[in-house]
Amino acid sequence: MLGLGTGIIKGGIKGIENFGIVTDNLVLNHSNYYAGPVGQISTGAAYFVEGNADYIQVADAAAFTDADGFSIAFWVNFVTLNGDTALVTKHADMGDLDNAGEFYIINDDGICEFVVVDHTNSASIGTKTGTVFTANQWHHVACTHDGGTAATGLLIYIDGVLQAHSANSTGSGFANINDTAQVLRLGAFADAGEPHDGYMCNAGFWSAVLTQDQIKSIMHKNYSGLDASEKTNLVSWWNLDSVIPNSTTLVYDNHHGGGDTLGSELIVNGTMEADANWAAYGSPPAEIQYQSQKYGGNNSWSFTVDAAHEGIYQNLTSSVVRHDTYLVSFFVYPEDNTIMNIEFNDATATITTAITGLTQDAWNHVIRFFTPANSGTGQVRFTSANATSGTWLIDDVSIKKINGNTGTLS
């Protein structure tokens, strides 16, 4: 699983000078390094271990299915080049390349292939390079699609240089990209197949065709270095050099802030200022008391449970979206050692997280993240994980979507 690394290997990779690499599973490693003569600008990179089937998954977004044309750019470094390895995909698997997807960019033994798919007509158009990738060396990749039906409308730039077109199309009757609701993945197909073995950083997606001059400018920048024109039509950008604070597996979309740019509040009366909106959950019902005991000047709620899976709940004010990421924040005052669960429901499935390590008879600030597997009317519950009675005070509950297209390290 890709996570924030802790172990440093000194000396680096052959061909890359004087830096330490963090290598525990798929990681975001933090080092300044030079890859000359073409070098990426980054304070870190995601490290994908092929044997772990590592990848970064980003929720399906309408802007990622752009039939009018789009561009994708990123830096990549290969530990090994053997066989087919996925770089950026919005596609189910390599076993059915003309279906169940929209586009993919892969490495094929040092060759770069870029293909867009018409799922309805089981057809694709694409282009491929000659051998352009070398193991243990950084390369910048930029792929553009003009929105047309000809394979010649797909271009690949390697290290800022436009590559000769070589058709890589299959089927017939390609008309347009179809929205198949596949997730976007860095480092693998949606079935985790053909995993990348190496590094990746500074990945961007634009809903427009970049020019060669733009690509040459963008390739030497991280997000903070982009000018206003380079952010025009930019949908998402992932530096891949850090995770969202208070998480270990969430990569924020730099184009939408550092993980703290949040959407609207999804619950009512999270400050517990009124005796309304929250209800008992479980059987027998939890005892709920709205009381004047305060945290931070707000009233708090006290609830007592007699068995496991009892507590309080509230329906969210709007539906959640599959694979988006939501932040849940609250304060809790446990009066005993009963373990609390947070249950986050998307109307189809429930994600349950046990909150352990709370300090008894004190206020604890808890932050958790949830990524629903399905879209639908949501619900949040605070329940007991123990088959014994227990009492908590709870206050300042907040549930908001993290804006942008957050990635999940897997």
N, C-alpha and C positions, 0 to 999 in steps of 0.2 A: 504494500500500500504506500502511495506517495504521501510523505509527511515532512515536517520540518526537521531537518537533519541535525545531529549533534556530534557526529564523529568526523574528524578532519584527517584526510590523507595528505601527507606532505609530498611535494614534488610535482604533482599534477599529472597531466596526460601528455604523452609524447606529441610534440608539435605545438604545445601551448605552454608558455613560459611563466614560471614563477608565481604559481598560485596554489592555494589549497582547495580541495574539492570535498564537499560534504557528500557522503555516499550511503547513508542508511536508507535503503529502499528508494522509492521515487521521492526526491527531495527538492526543496528550493535552497540552493546553496548560495552562500554569501561571501563573495570574494571579488575584488577588482582584478581583471585579467586582460591580457592582450593576446590577440590571435593572429597578428600580422601575416601577410600584408593587408588583408581585409579583416577588420576586427569589429565585433559588435560592441555597443556601448551598453553596459548593464552592470549592476551591482550583484547579480546572481543569475541563476538559471535553474530550470526544472531538470532533474536528472531522472531519466526513464531507464529502468532495468528490464531488459527484454524478458528475462526468465521470470520476473514477477508479474508480467502482463500489465505494467504500469500505464496509466493514462490520466488525462484531465478531462472531465466531462462538464460541458456547459449546456444549460437548458436550451431546448429548441426555442428560437425567436423568429418572428415573422421576417425580420430584416436579414436573417441568414439565408432566406429563400428568396433571392432577388433575381427575378427573370429578366430584368432590364440591364443586368451587368453588375459585376462586383470584382473586388480585389482582395487578395489575402497575402500577407507578407510576414516573414518570421526569420529568425536565426536558428540554425540547426548544426549540431555537431554529432558525428556518429562514432560510437565506440567500435561497432562492427557494421558492415554493409551487406552481410549475407542475406540473400533472398529478398522477398517483398517486406517492407516495413512501412506502416502508416505514419504519415506526418500530420495532416489535418484532414478530417473526414466529416461528412454529414451523410453517413451511409451505414447500412446494417452490416454487410459483410462482403468479403471478396469472392464468396462462392456464388453470388448472383449480382454481378456488377451492374447490369442494366436495369435492375429493379431495386426497390426498398432503399432508395437514397436519392441524394441530390448532387453531390460532388465529392471528390476525394483527390488528395495529393499524396503520392506515395514515392518511396525510394524503391527501385528495382535494381539491386546490385550496382548502385552508383548512378543509375539513370533516374531522372525525375519525371514522373508522369502526372498530368493534370487532366481530369475528366469530369464533365458535367453530365447529368443523367436525366432523361425523360422517362420517368417511371410508367406513365400511362402507355407509351408506345414501346416500352422495353428497348430503348435505344439510348446511345450515348455518343457524345462527340468529345474528342480529346486530342492532346498533343503530348509528345515526350521528347526529351533531350537525348543527346549522346551521353557518354559517361562524364558526369560533372562533379560527383561527390567523391571526396577522399576521406577515409577514416581519420579520426583524431585531428580534424581541421574544421574550423568554423566556416559555414557558408550561409550567405543570405539568399533566401528564396522569396520571389514575388510572382504570383500567378494572377492573371486578369482574364475575365470573360466579358465580351462586349454585349452579351444578351442575344446575339444572333443564333442562327441554326447551322452555321458553317464551322468546321473544326478550326479553320484559320483564324477565327475570332478568339481563340484561346492562346494566350501568350505566357511564356515562362521566362523569367529573368533570374539568372544565377549570379550573385555578387554584382548586381547592377547591369549585367550584360544580357541583352536579348538573345535567346537561343534560337537556332534554326528550327522551323516548324517541321514536325514529323507526325503525320496523322495517326491517331490512336483511337479510332471510333469503331463502334460495333452496332449491330442492329440497323434498322432503317426507319425513316420517317420521324427523326428527331424534330420536335416542335418547340419544346420549352421545358425548363425545369419545373417539376411539380413539387408542391409542398407535401412531404411525406411525414412530417412531424418527427423526423429523426433528430436525436441530440447531436450537437457539435462536439467532436472529440479531438483533442491533441494527443497524438501518440498511439492511436489504435482506432480500429473500426468499432461500431456500436456493440458488436459481439465480443469485444476485447481481442479480436484477431489481429494478426500481423503487427505486434507491438514494436514500437520504436526502441532502439538500443542506443542511448546517448543523451544529448542535452537539447534544450530548446529555450528560447527567450524572445522577448519583444515581438509578440505575435499580434497582428492587427487585422481587422476585417472592415472593409469599406463597401458601401452600397454604390460604388461608382468605379470606373476604370481609371486606375492611376497611370500617369505618363511615366516614361523612363526617367525624366528629370526628377519627378516626385519620388520615385523609387530610390534613386541614387541619393537623394537628400534624406529620406526616411531611414534608410538602412544604417545610418550612422547616429541614430538618436534613440533614446528611450522616450517614454511618454512625455516627460517634462520638457524635452527638447523640441517637440513638434510645434510648428507655428500654426497660426489660425487657419491658413489654407490647407494644411495637411490634416487638420482635424475636421475639415468640411467633408461631409458624407462618411465620417468615421463612425462605425457602429459600436465597436468594442476594441479595447487594447489591453493586453495582459503583459506586463513587464516580466512576470514569473520570478520575481526576486523576493517576495515575501507573502505571508498569508494574512488574512483578516485578523486583527487583534482579538484575543480571547478564543481563537480557534486554532486548530492544528491542520485542518484539511481543506480550508476554503481559500481560494485565490480570487482576489477582488478584480473587478474590471476597472482599470485605471482611468478610463474615460468617464467613469461615473463616481469618482471619489475613491477614497481609501478604505472602503468597507463601512464607513460611518455615514454615508449618504443614504438616508432611509426614506421609505415611502410613508404613506399616511398610516395613522393608527388604526388597527383592525379590531379593537375591542372598545367597549363603552364602560365607563366607571372603573378604569384601572387604578385610579387613586383611592377607590373605596370611600368616596365622599358621600355616597347615597346608598340606601338600603335597596338596591335594585340591580338588575342585569345579570348578577351571578345567581346560580341555582345549585341545589344539592344534587350530587351525583352518586349513584350506587344505592344498594338496598341492604339494610335499612338506610334511610336518608342520613346524610351527615347533619350534625347540629351546627348551624351557622349563626353567628352573632355579630351584628354590626355594633361596634363599640367605640368608645372614645380614647382607648389606648392609642398612642400616636407614634408615628415614625415620620420625622422630617416635617412636622406640622400637619400631616394628613391623618385622618381617621384610618384605622386598620380593621380588617375583618379577622375574627377568630373562628376556626372551625375544628370540630372534634369528630374523629372517626372511630368506629368500633371494630372494623375489619379491613382487609385488603380491598383495594379498588373502590374506595369511598372517598368523597371529597366534594369539590365545587367545580363548576364548569361554566363556560359561556360560548355561544355560537359566535363566530367571527362575523364582522360586518360586511365582508365581501369574500368571494371565493378565492381560494389559493390556486396557484398555477404549478403544474408538475415541473419539478427540477429547479424552480426558483428557490431562493434561500431566504428564510425568515428568521429574524432575531427575536428571541423571547427574553425579556429582562424583568426581574421582580425582586422584592425584598421579602425575606421570610424569617420568622422568629419561632424556632421549634422549642416547645416546652418539655419535650422528652426525646428519646432516641429513635422514635419511629422514622422510618425512611420514607421520603416523599418521592413520588413519581410526577413527571410532567408527561402528559399524553397530548400529542398533536395529531389531530384527525383531519383527513382530506375528503371525508364522506365515503371513501372506499377502503382505506387502510389507516391504521393507527401506529404512529411511531411513539414508543414509550422509552423514556430516559429516567433512570434512577438518579436522584440528587443525593449524593453521599458526602460525607466530610463536613456537614454543617455543624456549627458551634451551637450547643444547646444554651438556651436562655440568653440569646444575643441575636441582634439583627445580622443577617447574612445577605449579601447582594449576589444574586445568581444570574448568569448569562448563559443561554444555550442557543444553538442554531438547529433549524429543522429544514429539510429539503423534501417536500412531499413527492411521492411517486406518481400521483394522479392529480388532476385538476378537479375542483369541486368545492362545495360549501364546507368550510372548515369549522373546527371546534377545538378549544383548548381546555384541558382538565388538569387540576392539581389533586392528586389522589394519594392514598396510602399504599406503600408497597409491602407493609407488614400485616399479618393477620392478628394484630393487637390494636388496642385503642391508642390514640395519640391526638395531640392538639398543636395547631400552628396558628400564628398570626401571619397575615399576608398583606402586602401593600405595594403600591406603585408598580402594577403589572403593565407591561407594554409589549405589544407584538407588532412588528413592522417588517416589511419586505426590504432586503438589501437591494438598492437600486443597481441597475446595470445587469450584466450577464456574468454572474458569479460562476467560477469553476470549482469543481470538487476534485480533490486529489484522491486517486484510487490506485 
